[in-house]
Amino acid sequence: MPKTPMLQRRRLNKSQSVYEALRRSIILGELRPAEPLGELQVAQMFSCSQGPVREALLRLQEEGLVNRLGYRGTIVSAITSEEIVEMLLMRKLIETRGASYAVAKIDDSAIDYLSELVRSMEAAAEEGDEFELSELDRRFHMQVFQNAGLNALEPILERCLLHVHRFKISLSPGGRTLQETAAGHWPIVETLRAGEEVEVKRAITRHIDTVCGGSVSLMSRVGDV
């Protein structure tokens, strides 16, 4: 018997809830690399069937946050400093070159939206909500880049942003305060407002170079290239 639209919506909502909760826990480091995520155990945790859990785990696998190992089950993925260096380099290249295309296309309404995102980041920082700050941070950078019209590169940048933020939050010692992280986006907004391509690229470069500020050796390897 086919599922009714209501049952389909309920399953989708449950899958979304499981996905969001697991994703948050992985990014914040509450679920550590190599930690097992058994479908039955997760289903019991969320009081649901294994179907929504399986759907959630598939989405997390697409983002690289879990590894599904067939009959051996699913584990939280690991992320190394070497991988983060490469992602930071790729992010810097994509974002700065994207700025060359985007700067002339960003209008006042886009600037207003970006400014609102930074204010929301500052509010999240004030409340100590690191996860919400990271979500808004990624939305800010994706919003800038989407003006470049380089659609095929967006998933690559999205992946880089996600894992760099995960590394910074859960695996990298020290770094900027939440308030410094939020406020650090204003120079990008102001250079975009002025429409100065060189200054926009410089602001984005400075911003990326301070992402994992607690790891001096890590950032020196990025800055040298």
Stockholm file with secondary structure:
# STOCKHOLM 1.0

chainA/1-225         MPKTPMLQRRRLNKSQSVYEALRRSIILGELRPAEPLGELQVAQMFSCSQGPVREALLRLQEEGLVNRLGYRGTIVSAITSEEIVEMLLMRKLIETRGASYAVAKIDDSAIDYLSELVRSMEAAAEEGDEFELSELDRRFHMQVFQNAGLNALEPILERCLLHVHRFKISLSPGGRTLQETAAGHWPIVETLRAGEEVEVKRAITRHIDTVCGGSVSLMSRVGDV
#=GR chainA/1-225 SS CCCCHHHHHHHHHHHHHHHHHHHHHHHTTSSCTTCBCCHHHHHHHHTSCHHHHHHHHHHHHHTTSEEECGGGCEEECCCCHHHHHHHHHHHHHHHHHHHHHHTTTCCHHHHHHHHHHHHHHHHHHHTTCHHHHHHHHHHHHHHHHHTTTCGGGHHHHHHHHHHHHHIIIIISCSCCCHHHHHHTTHHHHHHHHHTCHHHHHHHHHHHHHTTTTTCHHHHHHHHTC
#=GC SS_cons         CCCCHHHHHHHHHHHHHHHHHHHHHHHTTSSCTTCBCCHHHHHHHHTSCHHHHHHHHHHHHHTTSEEECGGGCEEECCCCHHHHHHHHHHHHHHHHHHHHHHTTTCCHHHHHHHHHHHHHHHHHHHTTCHHHHHHHHHHHHHHHHHTTTCGGGHHHHHHHHHHHHHIIIIISCSCCCHHHHHHTTHHHHHHHHHTCHHHHHHHHHHHHHTTTTTCHHHHHHHHTC
//
